């Protein structure tokens, strides 16, 4: 995604959500959107096979007590 595409996306999404985006907040929003897009690209770059299905449920386990 180019910086221009990111700007258009952020503007369109804010408008669609009815979320006012102040001009002094816009650079930070664009910066963090760029970071999130980079993270998403890293995740999407990992090849997944059908056997990599997500778990049906997640049950957290409490940490072991420190000795």
PDB file with one MODEL, atoms N, CA, C and O in Angstrom:
MODEL        1
ATOM      1  N   UNK A   1       0.858  -1.172   0.000  1.00  0.00           N
ATOM      2  CA  UNK A   1       0.000   0.000   0.000  1.00  0.00           C
ATOM      3  C   UNK A   1       0.905   1.236   0.000  1.00  0.00           C
ATOM      4  O   UNK A   1       1.792   1.375   0.842  1.00  0.00           O
ATOM      5  N   UNK A   2       0.666   2.101  -0.938  1.00  0.00           N
ATOM      6  CA  UNK A   2       1.453   3.334  -1.013  1.00  0.00           C
ATOM      7  C   UNK A   2       0.982   4.318   0.059  1.00  0.00           C
ATOM      8  O   UNK A   2      -0.128   4.183   0.574  1.00  0.00           O
ATOM      9  N   UNK A   3       1.811   5.299   0.398  1.00  0.00           N
ATOM     10  CA  UNK A   3       1.358   6.308   1.366  1.00  0.00           C
ATOM     11  C   UNK A   3       0.088   7.030   0.928  1.00  0.00           C
ATOM     12  O   UNK A   3      -0.753   7.359   1.765  1.00  0.00           O
ATOM     13  N   UNK A   4      -0.060   7.276  -0.353  1.00  0.00           N
ATOM     14  CA  UNK A   4      -1.258   7.944  -0.858  1.00  0.00           C
ATOM     15  C   UNK A   4      -2.490   7.047  -0.687  1.00  0.00           C
ATOM     16  O   UNK A   4      -3.567   7.526  -0.330  1.00  0.00           O
ATOM     17  N   UNK A   5      -2.326   5.750  -0.943  1.00  0.00           N
ATOM     18  CA  UNK A   5      -3.440   4.815  -0.758  1.00  0.00           C
ATOM     19  C   UNK A   5      -3.813   4.722   0.718  1.00  0.00           C
ATOM     20  O   UNK A   5      -4.993   4.643   1.059  1.00  0.00           O
ATOM     21  N   UNK A   6      -2.811   4.732   1.590  1.00  0.00           N
ATOM     22  CA  UNK A   6      -3.069   4.678   3.024  1.00  0.00           C
ATOM     23  C   UNK A   6      -3.848   5.915   3.471  1.00  0.00           C
ATOM     24  O   UNK A   6      -4.781   5.804   4.266  1.00  0.00           O
ATOM     25  N   UNK A   7      -3.472   7.086   2.967  1.00  0.00           N
ATOM     26  CA  UNK A   7      -4.189   8.318   3.314  1.00  0.00           C
ATOM     27  C   UNK A   7      -5.641   8.244   2.869  1.00  0.00           C
ATOM     28  O   UNK A   7      -6.547   8.595   3.624  1.00  0.00           O
ATOM     29  N   UNK A   8      -5.860   7.786   1.640  1.00  0.00           N
ATOM     30  CA  UNK A   8      -7.224   7.668   1.127  1.00  0.00           C
ATOM     31  C   UNK A   8      -8.029   6.668   1.953  1.00  0.00           C
ATOM     32  O   UNK A   8      -9.201   6.903   2.249  1.00  0.00           O
ATOM     33  N   UNK A   9      -7.397   5.550   2.326  1.00  0.00           N
ATOM     34  CA  UNK A   9      -8.082   4.534   3.116  1.00  0.00           C
ATOM     35  C   UNK A   9      -8.461   5.070   4.491  1.00  0.00           C
ATOM     36  O   UNK A   9      -9.594   4.893   4.937  1.00  0.00           O
ATOM     37  N   UNK A  10      -7.520   5.722   5.160  1.00  0.00           N
ATOM     38  CA  UNK A  10      -7.792   6.275   6.491  1.00  0.00           C
ATOM     39  C   UNK A  10      -8.913   7.309   6.411  1.00  0.00           C
ATOM     40  O   UNK A  10      -9.827   7.301   7.236  1.00  0.00           O
ATOM     41  N   UNK A  11      -8.845   8.179   5.440  1.00  0.00           N
ATOM     42  CA  UNK A  11      -9.880   9.208   5.289  1.00  0.00           C
ATOM     43  C   UNK A  11     -11.246   8.588   5.015  1.00  0.00           C
ATOM     44  O   UNK A  11     -12.244   8.990   5.613  1.00  0.00           O
ATOM     45  N   UNK A  12     -11.292   7.599   4.104  1.00  0.00           N
ATOM     46  CA  UNK A  12     -12.562   6.964   3.752  1.00  0.00           C
ATOM     47  C   UNK A  12     -13.131   6.183   4.935  1.00  0.00           C
ATOM     48  O   UNK A  12     -14.338   6.206   5.175  1.00  0.00           O
ATOM     49  N   UNK A  13     -12.264   5.493   5.669  1.00  0.00           N
ATOM     50  CA  UNK A  13     -12.726   4.711   6.811  1.00  0.00           C
ATOM     51  C   UNK A  13     -13.251   5.613   7.917  1.00  0.00           C
ATOM     52  O   UNK A  13     -14.290   5.334   8.516  1.00  0.00           O
ATOM     53  N   UNK A  14     -12.531   6.693   8.186  1.00  0.00           N
ATOM     54  CA  UNK A  14     -12.993   7.642   9.206  1.00  0.00           C
ATOM     55  C   UNK A  14     -14.355   8.213   8.817  1.00  0.00           C
ATOM     56  O   UNK A  14     -15.243   8.349   9.658  1.00  0.00           O
ATOM     57  N   UNK A  15     -14.509   8.546   7.541  1.00  0.00           N
ATOM     58  CA  UNK A  15     -15.788   9.090   7.077  1.00  0.00           C
ATOM     59  C   UNK A  15     -16.902   8.051   7.188  1.00  0.00           C
ATOM     60  O   UNK A  15     -18.015   8.369   7.608  1.00  0.00           O
ATOM     61  N   UNK A  16     -16.595   6.801   6.807  1.00  0.00           N
ATOM     62  CA  UNK A  16     -17.612   5.749   6.858  1.00  0.00           C
ATOM     63  C   UNK A  16     -18.053   5.465   8.290  1.00  0.00           C
ATOM     64  O   UNK A  16     -19.208   5.114   8.529  1.00  0.00           O
ATOM     65  N   UNK A  17     -17.141   5.616   9.237  1.00  0.00           N
ATOM     66  CA  UNK A  17     -17.463   5.374  10.645  1.00  0.00           C
ATOM     67  C   UNK A  17     -18.027   6.603  11.344  1.00  0.00           C
ATOM     68  O   UNK A  17     -18.456   6.534  12.495  1.00  0.00           O
ATOM     69  N   UNK A  18     -18.021   7.731  10.634  1.00  0.00           N
ATOM     70  CA  UNK A  18     -18.464   8.973  11.250  1.00  0.00           C
ATOM     71  C   UNK A  18     -17.499   9.431  12.337  1.00  0.00           C
ATOM     72  O   UNK A  18     -17.903  10.068  13.310  1.00  0.00           O
ATOM     73  N   UNK A  19     -16.230   9.104  12.164  1.00  0.00           N
ATOM     74  CA  UNK A  19     -15.204   9.408  13.141  1.00  0.00           C
ATOM     75  C   UNK A  19     -14.455  10.669  12.713  1.00  0.00           C
ATOM     76  O   UNK A  19     -13.705  10.640  11.738  1.00  0.00           O
ATOM     77  N   UNK A  20     -14.649  11.764  13.424  1.00  0.00           N
ATOM     78  CA  UNK A  20     -13.918  12.974  13.037  1.00  0.00           C
ATOM     79  C   UNK A  20     -12.418  12.785  13.286  1.00  0.00           C
ATOM     80  O   UNK A  20     -12.009  12.327  14.353  1.00  0.00           O
ATOM     81  N   UNK A  21     -11.625  13.135  12.309  1.00  0.00           N
ATOM     82  CA  UNK A  21     -10.176  12.985  12.398  1.00  0.00           C
ATOM     83  C   UNK A  21      -9.562  14.373  12.371  1.00  0.00           C
ATOM     84  O   UNK A  21      -9.496  15.018  11.324  1.00  0.00           O
ATOM     85  N   UNK A  22      -9.117  14.821  13.529  1.00  0.00           N
ATOM     86  CA  UNK A  22      -8.544  16.162  13.621  1.00  0.00           C
ATOM     87  C   UNK A  22      -7.239  16.232  12.843  1.00  0.00           C
ATOM     88  O   UNK A  22      -6.495  15.254  12.759  1.00  0.00           O
ATOM     89  N   UNK A  23      -6.975  17.398  12.278  1.00  0.00           N
ATOM     90  CA  UNK A  23      -5.780  17.563  11.448  1.00  0.00           C
ATOM     91  C   UNK A  23      -4.494  17.328  12.240  1.00  0.00           C
ATOM     92  O   UNK A  23      -3.503  16.854  11.686  1.00  0.00           O
ATOM     93  N   UNK A  24      -4.507  17.660  13.537  1.00  0.00           N
ATOM     94  CA  UNK A  24      -3.293  17.436  14.328  1.00  0.00           C
ATOM     95  C   UNK A  24      -3.131  15.968  14.742  1.00  0.00           C
ATOM     96  O   UNK A  24      -2.048  15.570  15.169  1.00  0.00           O
ATOM     97  N   UNK A  25      -4.186  15.162  14.624  1.00  0.00           N
ATOM     98  CA  UNK A  25      -4.105  13.732  14.928  1.00  0.00           C
ATOM     99  C   UNK A  25      -3.761  12.908  13.688  1.00  0.00           C
ATOM    100  O   UNK A  25      -3.248  11.795  13.801  1.00  0.00           O
ATOM    101  N   UNK A  26      -4.042  13.454  12.515  1.00  0.00           N
ATOM    102  CA  UNK A  26      -3.905  12.704  11.258  1.00  0.00           C
ATOM    103  C   UNK A  26      -2.505  12.119  11.046  1.00  0.00           C
ATOM    104  O   UNK A  26      -2.409  10.948  10.681  1.00  0.00           O
ATOM    105  N   UNK A  27      -1.408  12.872  11.256  1.00  0.00           N
ATOM    106  CA  UNK A  27      -0.079  12.269  11.048  1.00  0.00           C
ATOM    107  C   UNK A  27       0.168  11.042  11.923  1.00  0.00           C
ATOM    108  O   UNK A  27       0.746  10.060  11.458  1.00  0.00           O
ATOM    109  N   UNK A  28      -0.259  11.089  13.171  1.00  0.00           N
ATOM    110  CA  UNK A  28      -0.090   9.939  14.058  1.00  0.00           C
ATOM    111  C   UNK A  28      -0.936   8.760  13.635  1.00  0.00           C
ATOM    112  O   UNK A  28      -0.484   7.616  13.686  1.00  0.00           O
ATOM    113  N   UNK A  29      -2.172   9.030  13.215  1.00  0.00           N
ATOM    114  CA  UNK A  29      -3.050   7.962  12.747  1.00  0.00           C
ATOM    115  C   UNK A  29      -2.434   7.299  11.520  1.00  0.00           C
ATOM    116  O   UNK A  29      -2.419   6.073  11.416  1.00  0.00           O
ATOM    117  N   UNK A  30      -1.930   8.101  10.600  1.00  0.00           N
ATOM    118  CA  UNK A  30      -1.306   7.546   9.397  1.00  0.00           C
ATOM    119  C   UNK A  30      -0.052   6.744   9.744  1.00  0.00           C
ATOM    120  O   UNK A  30       0.202   5.699   9.145  1.00  0.00           O
ATOM    121  N   UNK A  31       0.730   7.229  10.707  1.00  0.00           N
ATOM    122  CA  UNK A  31       1.951   6.516  11.106  1.00  0.00           C
ATOM    123  C   UNK A  31       1.593   5.151  11.687  1.00  0.00           C
ATOM    124  O   UNK A  31       2.191   4.143  11.310  1.00  0.00           O
ATOM    125  N   UNK A  32       0.622   5.108  12.601  1.00  0.00           N
ATOM    126  CA  UNK A  32       0.256   3.834  13.213  1.00  0.00           C
ATOM    127  C   UNK A  32      -0.471   2.919  12.236  1.00  0.00           C
ATOM    128  O   UNK A  32      -0.351   1.697  12.325  1.00  0.00           O
ATOM    129  N   UNK A  33      -1.221   3.497  11.309  1.00  0.00           N
ATOM    130  CA  UNK A  33      -1.837   2.671  10.271  1.00  0.00           C
ATOM    131  C   UNK A  33      -0.745   2.019   9.431  1.00  0.00           C
ATOM    132  O   UNK A  33      -0.857   0.847   9.073  1.00  0.00           O
ATOM    133  N   UNK A  34       0.301   2.764   9.117  1.00  0.00           N
ATOM    134  CA  UNK A  34       1.426   2.203   8.371  1.00  0.00           C
ATOM    135  C   UNK A  34       2.098   1.069   9.129  1.00  0.00           C
ATOM    136  O   UNK A  34       2.465   0.053   8.538  1.00  0.00           O
ATOM    137  N   UNK A  35       2.260   1.242  10.446  1.00  0.00           N
ATOM    138  CA  UNK A  35       2.834   0.169  11.265  1.00  0.00           C
ATOM    139  C   UNK A  35       1.949  -1.079  11.225  1.00  0.00           C
ATOM    140  O   UNK A  35       2.440  -2.192  11.039  1.00  0.00           O
ATOM    141  N   UNK A  36       0.653  -0.880  11.399  1.00  0.00           N
ATOM    142  CA  UNK A  36      -0.276  -2.011  11.382  1.00  0.00           C
ATOM    143  C   UNK A  36      -0.271  -2.702  10.022  1.00  0.00           C
ATOM    144  O   UNK A  36      -0.341  -3.929   9.951  1.00  0.00           O
ATOM    145  N   UNK A  37      -0.191  -1.930   8.954  1.00  0.00           N
ATOM    146  CA  UNK A  37      -0.139  -2.513   7.610  1.00  0.00           C
ATOM    147  C   UNK A  37       1.130  -3.336   7.446  1.00  0.00           C
ATOM    148  O   UNK A  37       1.108  -4.396   6.821  1.00  0.00           O
ATOM    149  N   UNK A  38       2.240  -2.852   8.006  1.00  0.00           N
ATOM    150  CA  UNK A  38       3.488  -3.613   7.952  1.00  0.00           C
ATOM    151  C   UNK A  38       3.387  -4.918   8.720  1.00  0.00           C
ATOM    152  O   UNK A  38       3.866  -5.952   8.253  1.00  0.00           O
ATOM    153  N   UNK A  39       2.768  -4.882   9.895  1.00  0.00           N
ATOM    154  CA  UNK A  39       2.573  -6.108  10.673  1.00  0.00           C
ATOM    155  C   UNK A  39       1.694  -7.090   9.900  1.00  0.00           C
ATOM    156  O   UNK A  39       1.974  -8.288   9.859  1.00  0.00           O
ATOM    157  N   UNK A  40       0.632  -6.574   9.292  1.00  0.00           N
ATOM    158  CA  UNK A  40      -0.275  -7.434   8.528  1.00  0.00           C
ATOM    159  C   UNK A  40       0.460  -8.079   7.358  1.00  0.00           C
ATOM    160  O   UNK A  40       0.230  -9.250   7.056  1.00  0.00           O
ATOM    161  N   UNK A  41       1.329  -7.341   6.704  1.00  0.00           N
ATOM    162  CA  UNK A  41       2.092  -7.894   5.581  1.00  0.00           C
ATOM    163  C   UNK A  41       2.996  -9.029   6.056  1.00  0.00           C
ATOM    164  O   UNK A  41       3.156 -10.030   5.357  1.00  0.00           O
ATOM    165  N   UNK A  42       3.587  -8.878   7.242  1.00  0.00           N
ATOM    166  CA  UNK A  42       4.421  -9.953   7.782  1.00  0.00           C
ATOM    167  C   UNK A  42       3.606 -11.210   8.050  1.00  0.00           C
ATOM    168  O   UNK A  42       4.038 -12.317   7.729  1.00  0.00           O
ATOM    169  N   UNK A  43       2.439 -11.040   8.633  1.00  0.00           N
ATOM    170  CA  UNK A  43       1.581 -12.195   8.934  1.00  0.00           C
ATOM    171  C   UNK A  43       1.095 -12.843   7.643  1.00  0.00           C
ATOM    172  O   UNK A  43       1.085 -14.068   7.528  1.00  0.00           O
ATOM    173  N   UNK A  44       0.695 -12.030   6.674  1.00  0.00           N
ATOM    174  CA  UNK A  44       0.200 -12.573   5.407  1.00  0.00           C
ATOM    175  C   UNK A  44       1.290 -13.278   4.612  1.00  0.00           C
ATOM    176  O   UNK A  44       0.983 -14.105   3.753  1.00  0.00           O
ATOM    177  N   UNK A  45       2.562 -12.968   4.880  1.00  0.00           N
ATOM    178  CA  UNK A  45       3.670 -13.578   4.147  1.00  0.00           C
ATOM    179  C   UNK A  45       3.940 -15.015   4.590  1.00  0.00           C
ATOM    180  O   UNK A  45       4.650 -15.749   3.903  1.00  0.00           O
ATOM    181  N   UNK A  46       3.382 -15.422   5.726  1.00  0.00           N
ATOM    182  CA  UNK A  46       3.586 -16.785   6.225  1.00  0.00           C
ATOM    183  C   UNK A  46       2.637 -17.719   5.486  1.00  0.00           C
ATOM    184  O   UNK A  46       1.419 -17.557   5.557  1.00  0.00           O
ATOM    185  N   UNK A  47       3.191 -18.687   4.784  1.00  0.00           N
ATOM    186  CA  UNK A  47       2.308 -19.606   4.062  1.00  0.00           C
ATOM    187  C   UNK A  47       1.551 -20.513   5.034  1.00  0.00           C
ATOM    188  O   UNK A  47       2.140 -21.076   5.957  1.00  0.00           O
ATOM    189  N   UNK A  48       0.268 -20.646   4.822  1.00  0.00           N
ATOM    190  CA  UNK A  48      -0.561 -21.499   5.663  1.00  0.00           C
ATOM    191  C   UNK A  48      -1.130 -22.642   4.829  1.00  0.00           C
ATOM    192  O   UNK A  48      -1.474 -22.478   3.659  1.00  0.00           O
ATOM    193  N   UNK A  49      -1.217 -23.791   5.464  1.00  0.00           N
ATOM    194  CA  UNK A  49      -1.771 -24.980   4.841  1.00  0.00           C
ATOM    195  C   UNK A  49      -3.097 -25.314   5.549  1.00  0.00           C
ATOM    196  O   UNK A  49      -3.358 -24.795   6.635  1.00  0.00           O
ATOM    197  N   UNK A  50      -3.922 -26.161   4.955  1.00  0.00           N
ATOM    198  CA  UNK A  50      -5.199 -26.500   5.594  1.00  0.00           C
ATOM    199  C   UNK A  50      -5.051 -27.040   7.022  1.00  0.00           C
ATOM    200  O   UNK A  50      -5.939 -26.823   7.846  1.00  0.00           O
ATOM    201  N   UNK A  51      -3.956 -27.734   7.332  1.00  0.00           N
ATOM    202  CA  UNK A  51      -3.802 -28.291   8.677  1.00  0.00           C
ATOM    203  C   UNK A  51      -3.407 -27.228   9.714  1.00  0.00           C
ATOM    204  O   UNK A  51      -3.253 -27.552  10.891  1.00  0.00           O
ATOM    205  N   UNK A  52      -3.244 -25.979   9.298  1.00  0.00           N
ATOM    206  CA  UNK A  52      -2.931 -24.894  10.217  1.00  0.00           C
ATOM    207  C   UNK A  52      -4.190 -24.194  10.723  1.00  0.00           C
ATOM    208  O   UNK A  52      -4.173 -22.989  10.977  1.00  0.00           O
ATOM    209  N   UNK A  53      -5.264 -24.932  10.867  1.00  0.00           N
ATOM    210  CA  UNK A  53      -6.522 -24.350  11.336  1.00  0.00           C
ATOM    211  C   UNK A  53      -6.368 -23.818  12.756  1.00  0.00           C
ATOM    212  O   UNK A  53      -5.576 -24.327  13.548  1.00  0.00           O
ATOM    213  N   UNK A  54      -7.136 -22.794  13.052  1.00  0.00           N
ATOM    214  CA  UNK A  54      -7.101 -22.253  14.405  1.00  0.00           C
ATOM    215  C   UNK A  54      -7.809 -23.208  15.360  1.00  0.00           C
ATOM    216  O   UNK A  54      -8.621 -24.035  14.945  1.00  0.00           O
ATOM    217  N   UNK A  55      -7.492 -23.082  16.625  1.00  0.00           N
ATOM    218  CA  UNK A  55      -8.109 -23.928  17.636  1.00  0.00           C
ATOM    219  C   UNK A  55      -9.582 -23.566  17.781  1.00  0.00           C
ATOM    220  O   UNK A  55      -9.977 -22.423  17.550  1.00  0.00           O
ATOM    221  N   UNK A  56     -10.383 -24.543  18.162  1.00  0.00           N
ATOM    222  CA  UNK A  56     -11.808 -24.315  18.356  1.00  0.00           C
ATOM    223  C   UNK A  56     -12.021 -23.387  19.544  1.00  0.00           C
ATOM    224  O   UNK A  56     -12.862 -22.490  19.500  1.00  0.00           O
ATOM    225  N   UNK A  57     -11.252 -23.611  20.606  1.00  0.00           N
ATOM    226  CA  UNK A  57     -11.353 -22.745  21.768  1.00  0.00           C
ATOM    227  C   UNK A  57      -9.970 -22.597  22.400  1.00  0.00           C
ATOM    228  O   UNK A  57      -9.102 -23.455  22.243  1.00  0.00           O
ATOM    229  N   UNK A  58      -9.794 -21.520  23.097  1.00  0.00           N
ATOM    230  CA  UNK A  58      -8.534 -21.252  23.785  1.00  0.00           C
ATOM    231  C   UNK A  58      -8.806 -21.263  25.274  1.00  0.00           C
ATOM    232  O   UNK A  58      -9.686 -20.553  25.759  1.00  0.00           O
ATOM    233  N   UNK A  59      -8.051 -22.069  25.996  1.00  0.00           N
ATOM    234  CA  UNK A  59      -8.188 -22.139  27.442  1.00  0.00           C
ATOM    235  C   UNK A  59      -6.839 -21.720  28.037  1.00  0.00           C
ATOM    236  O   UNK A  59      -5.862 -22.464  27.948  1.00  0.00           O
ATOM    237  N   UNK A  60      -6.786 -20.540  28.635  1.00  0.00           N
ATOM    238  CA  UNK A  60      -5.506 -20.085  29.179  1.00  0.00           C
ATOM    239  C   UNK A  60      -5.088 -20.927  30.384  1.00  0.00           C
ATOM    240  O   UNK A  60      -5.927 -21.424  31.136  1.00  0.00           O
ATOM    241  N   UNK A  61      -3.811 -21.070  30.546  1.00  0.00           N
ATOM    242  CA  UNK A  61      -3.245 -21.806  31.671  1.00  0.00           C
ATOM    243  C   UNK A  61      -2.533 -20.813  32.567  1.00  0.00           C
ATOM    244  O   UNK A  61      -1.748 -19.998  32.082  1.00  0.00           O
ATOM    245  N   UNK A  62      -2.792 -20.863  33.874  1.00  0.00           N
ATOM    246  CA  UNK A  62      -2.101 -19.910  34.756  1.00  0.00           C
ATOM    247  C   UNK A  62      -0.606 -20.178  34.774  1.00  0.00           C
ATOM    248  O   UNK A  62      -0.182 -21.321  34.604  1.00  0.00           O
ATOM    249  N   UNK A  63       0.193 -19.151  34.976  1.00  0.00           N
ATOM    250  CA  UNK A  63       1.645 -19.353  35.009  1.00  0.00           C
ATOM    251  C   UNK A  63       2.062 -20.195  36.199  1.00  0.00           C
ATOM    252  O   UNK A  63       1.393 -20.217  37.232  1.00  0.00           O
ATOM    253  N   UNK A  64       3.174 -20.884  36.037  1.00  0.00           N
ATOM    254  CA  UNK A  64       3.733 -21.677  37.133  1.00  0.00           C
ATOM    255  C   UNK A  64       4.221 -20.725  38.218  1.00  0.00           C
ATOM    256  O   UNK A  64       4.772 -19.669  37.907  1.00  0.00           O
ATOM    257  N   UNK A  65       4.029 -21.084  39.496  1.00  0.00           N
ATOM    258  CA  UNK A  65       4.541 -20.210  40.560  1.00  0.00           C
ATOM    259  C   UNK A  65       6.070 -20.185  40.546  1.00  0.00           C
ATOM    260  O   UNK A  65       6.715 -21.199  40.276  1.00  0.00           O
ATOM    261  N   UNK A  66       6.630 -19.036  40.834  1.00  0.00           N
ATOM    262  CA  UNK A  66       8.086 -18.890  40.879  1.00  0.00           C
ATOM    263  C   UNK A  66       8.615 -19.630  42.095  1.00  0.00           C
ATOM    264  O   UNK A  66       8.011 -19.607  43.167  1.00  0.00           O
ATOM    265  N   UNK A  67       9.741 -20.278  41.913  1.00  0.00           N
ATOM    266  CA  UNK A  67      10.322 -21.031  43.030  1.00  0.00           C
ATOM    267  C   UNK A  67      11.270 -20.189  43.823  1.00  0.00           C
ATOM    268  O   UNK A  67      11.850 -20.665  44.800  1.00  0.00           O
TER     269      UNK A  67
ENDMDL
END
